[in-house]
Amino acid sequence: MRINAKTIVFVAIAILYSFNLRAQFDTNPDSSNSNVFGIDTSSTPISESGPPQPVKKPYIRFVVPFDTITELVTYLEVVTDDESPGNDSLYARAKRWIRYEFGKSKQKQVIKKDLKKEYKLVLECEFPLYIETNKYSKTQNGRVAFDMEIRFKEDRYRYKINNLVHIVDPPPGEEKEIRTYFEFYRKSNINPKGNDMILMAADKKINKMIKDLKKFCKGPIFVDEDDW
C-alpha cells in the first residue's frame, strides 16, 4: 500500500498544529500568549454588585450671624441715611415700630430702658417660633426670647439683637420650661438639620422685624390721635 506524499505532509502539519495548540494552553495565563481566541480581556470586569452608587454629599450647615469675638449669635448693623430726620425723630419712629411689632398693650413690658437723653432703647422681647413643615403649612415650636438695643445718632442708628434663647413647654410631669440658647444650636453636631430648622425659622422672623424697623425709621412720621 503506497502512501501518497501529500498525505504524509498533511499528517505532519496536523501533528505540528496539535503540539503548538497544546503548548499555548500550557503557557502561564498571565503571559501575552494566553489569549488564544483573540478576545479582548483588557477592559475592567463588571462588578457583580451592580452599577456604582451615587456619592452622598455632606450636609452643609446654615450659617447664622454671630460675633466672632464673643461667639454669641448676634444680629448687628449700623444703618446710615443721609436724609435721616435726626436722632429725635429716629427715636420717636423706633418707638412707634415697637408698638407696631409687639402691640400697644405690651410696649411698656418690652421696653426695659428708655434713655431719651442718650437716645437709646433697651428691649427684652419674644416671638412665637413657627417651623415650616412644607410650602403650605407650618407649626409652632415654642417661642424665642431675645435682647435688643437700638441707639440713635444724627444721621444713623444701630440695632443689636443677641442672647437668643429657644423656649419650649416642659415635658409631661415636669414644671420647668426647656431653654436652649442659640449658641448650642449653632455649634452642636447632634441633630444638625433639626438645629438648623430652628435657626432658619428664627432668622426669617428676625429679618422681617429688621425690615419693618428700617421702614418705620425711613418713612414719614405721623401723629397717632390716641397717643396723648
C-alpha positions in Angstrom: 0.0 0.0 0.0 1.5 3.2 -1.1 1.3 6.3 1.0 0.8 9.5 -1.0 3.3 12.2 -0.4 0.5 14.8 0.1 -1.0 12.6 2.8 2.3 12.5 4.7 2.7 16.3 4.5 -0.9 16.8 5.7 -0.4 14.4 8.7 2.8 16.2 9.6 1.2 19.6 9.6 -1.7 18.3 11.8 0.8 16.9 14.3 2.7 20.1 14.5 -0.5 22.2 14.9 -1.6 19.8 17.7 1.6 20.3 19.6 1.6 24.1 19.1 -2.0 24.4 20.4 -1.2 22.3 23.5 1.8 24.5 24.2 -0.4 27.6 24.1 -2.8 26.2 26.6 0.0 25.1 28.9 1.5 28.6 28.9 1.2 30.8 32.1 -2.2 32.5 31.9 -0.6 35.9 32.7 1.6 35.7 29.6 0.7 37.6 26.4 0.2 34.2 24.6 -2.7 33.1 26.8 -5.4 34.8 24.7 -5.7 32.0 22.1 -9.0 33.1 20.7 -8.1 36.9 20.4 -10.7 38.0 22.9 -10.0 41.5 24.4 -9.7 40.9 28.2 -8.1 44.3 29.0 -11.3 46.0 30.0 -12.4 46.3 33.6 -14.6 43.5 34.7 -18.2 44.3 35.5 -18.9 44.4 39.2 -21.2 41.8 40.5 -22.8 44.2 43.0 -24.5 46.3 40.3 -24.0 49.8 39.0 -21.9 52.3 41.2 -23.9 54.1 43.8 -24.0 57.9 43.8 -21.8 59.6 46.4 -23.7 61.2 49.2 -22.9 64.8 49.6 -22.1 66.1 53.1 -24.8 68.3 54.8 -23.9 72.0 54.7 -24.9 73.8 57.9 -26.9 77.1 57.9 -24.6 80.0 58.9 -26.4 82.2 61.5 -24.9 85.7 62.2 -22.6 85.7 65.2 -20.0 87.8 66.9 -16.5 86.5 66.0 -15.1 87.7 69.4 -17.8 86.6 71.8 -19.1 83.8 69.5 -22.6 84.8 70.5 -25.3 84.7 67.9 -25.7 88.4 67.1 -27.6 90.5 64.6 -25.8 93.8 64.4 -26.0 96.7 61.9 -25.4 100.4 61.6 -28.0 101.9 59.3 -26.9 105.2 57.7 -29.2 107.6 55.9 -28.0 110.9 54.6 -31.6 112.1 54.6 -32.1 111.0 58.2 -34.6 113.2 60.1 -32.3 113.4 63.1 -31.9 111.4 66.3 -35.0 112.9 67.9 -37.2 111.8 65.1 -35.5 108.4 64.7 -36.1 107.7 68.4 -39.8 108.5 68.0 -40.1 106.4 64.9 -38.4 103.4 66.6 -40.9 103.6 69.5 -43.7 103.5 67.0 -42.2 100.4 65.4 -42.1 98.8 68.9 -45.8 99.5 69.3 -46.5 98.1 65.8 -44.4 94.9 66.3 -45.3 93.9 69.9 -48.6 95.7 70.4 -49.6 98.8 72.3 -50.5 96.8 75.5 -47.1 95.2 75.7 -45.0 98.3 74.8 -44.1 99.0 78.5 -43.2 95.4 79.1 -40.9 95.2 76.1 -39.0 98.5 76.8 -36.7 97.8 79.8 -34.7 101.0 79.5 -35.9 104.2 77.8 -32.9 106.5 77.8 -34.2 109.5 76.0 -31.1 111.7 76.8 -28.8 109.1 75.5 -31.1 108.2 72.5 -31.0 104.6 73.5 -33.7 101.9 73.8 -33.1 98.6 75.6 -35.7 95.9 74.9 -36.5 92.4 76.1 -38.7 90.7 73.6 -40.0 87.4 72.4 -42.0 86.0 69.4 -43.6 82.6 68.7 -41.4 80.3 66.6 -43.1 78.7 63.6 -41.4 75.9 61.7 -42.4 75.5 58.1 -43.1 71.8 57.6 -43.7 72.3 53.9 -44.6 75.1 51.4 -48.2 75.4 52.6 -48.1 74.6 56.3 -46.2 75.5 59.5 -46.4 74.5 63.1 -45.5 76.4 66.3 -42.4 75.2 68.2 -42.3 77.2 71.4 -41.0 80.8 71.3 -37.8 82.8 71.1 -36.8 85.4 73.7 -34.0 87.9 73.0 -32.4 91.2 74.0 -32.4 94.2 71.6 -30.7 97.5 71.8 -31.3 100.5 69.5 -29.1 103.6 69.6 -29.5 106.8 67.6 -27.3 109.5 66.2 -27.8 112.4 63.9 -27.7 110.5 60.6 -27.7 106.9 61.6 -28.9 104.3 64.1 -27.6 100.9 65.3 -29.6 97.9 66.3 -28.2 94.9 68.1 -30.0 91.6 68.8 -28.4 88.9 70.9 -29.0 86.5 73.9 -31.4 84.5 71.8 -33.0 81.5 73.6 -35.5 78.9 72.4 -38.1 78.2 75.0 -40.5 75.2 74.8 -43.1 73.9 77.2 -42.0 71.5 79.9 -42.3 67.7 79.2 -45.2 65.9 80.8 -44.7 65.5 84.5 -42.2 68.4 84.8 -42.6 72.1 85.6 -39.6 73.8 84.1 -39.6 75.0 80.6 -36.8 73.9 78.3 -34.5 76.7 77.4 -31.8 76.3 74.7 -29.5 79.1 73.7 -28.9 79.6 70.0 -25.1 79.1 70.5 -25.8 75.4 71.3 -27.8 75.0 68.1 -25.1 76.7 66.1 -22.2 74.5 67.4 -23.9 71.2 68.2 -23.3 68.3 65.9 -26.3 66.4 67.4 -29.3 66.6 65.0 -27.8 69.4 62.9 -30.7 69.5 60.4 -33.2 69.9 63.3 -31.0 72.7 64.8 -30.8 74.5 61.5 -34.6 74.4 61.1 -34.9 76.3 64.4 -32.2 78.8 63.4 -33.6 79.4 60.0 -37.1 79.9 61.3 -35.9 82.5 63.8 -33.7 84.1 61.2 -36.6 84.6 58.9 -38.7 86.3 61.6 -35.8 88.5 62.8 -35.1 89.7 59.3 -38.7 90.6 58.9 -38.6 92.6 62.1 -35.5 94.4 60.9 -37.0 95.2 57.6 -40.1 96.7 59.3 -37.8 98.7 61.7 -36.0 100.3 58.7 -39.3 101.1 57.0 -40.6 102.9 60.1 -37.4 104.8 60.6 -37.3 105.9 57.0 -40.9 106.6 56.4 -42.7 109.9 57.1 -43.7 110.5 60.8 -47.3 110.5 61.6 -49.3 111.5 64.7 -51.4 109.0 66.5 -54.5 110.7 67.7 -54.8 108.2 70.6 -51.2 108.9 71.7 -51.5 111.9 74.0 
